[in-house]
Amino acid sequence: MNQSRFLLYLGAVSACTAIGLFLLNRLPGFQVHAFFAWGTFAFFTLFTLLAFWYGRMASRSANKHQFTNAFMGLTMAKMLFSLMIIVGYFFLAKPTDKLFIVPFFGIYLIYTVFETALLMKLGRTR
């Protein structure tokens, strides 16, 4: 997958996610957590950019295991950062309800599916 096609797909996924997030944040229970939701959106968008860059670099490596290592490392880093974000928000913002998890995991799921499809395509170009 070339860079322009990736950016087009990422733009489409991000636009659809942003529209869904905007509509979700209009609901009374989710308005309190809007800043957290938009921060999560920004984090996963930037992480996906990083994943593409690193995955493309790894797919061109002479080491045949580099791409697998990159995929596993990115997956582990994403899960670790996600846990840190949720725990950090829970302890720092002290939300009164658990609704902040709904947009977080929705965004996590959308970008994980997109990132997995992206990395599978990059892996095939090897």
C-alpha angles and dihedrals in degrees: 000000000000125000098252093052091048092051090049092052093044090050091051093047091045093048092051091046092048092051091050091047092049091052093045092050090057089068112096097237094051100045092082091059098042094112091052091048093051091046089052090050091052092047095052093044091053092043090054090052089052091047091053093048094047094041092050091049091048093047089058094049121116089226106089092207095052095088093050090048090050092050093049092044093050091048092050093046092049092051092046093049090046091054091047092050094050095044091044093051092045094053100035102040095031095209116209093220138028097240092108087077093064098068091036095057092039090056091041091054095047094050094041091055091046093046093048092051089047094050092046089056091047090049091054092056090065 
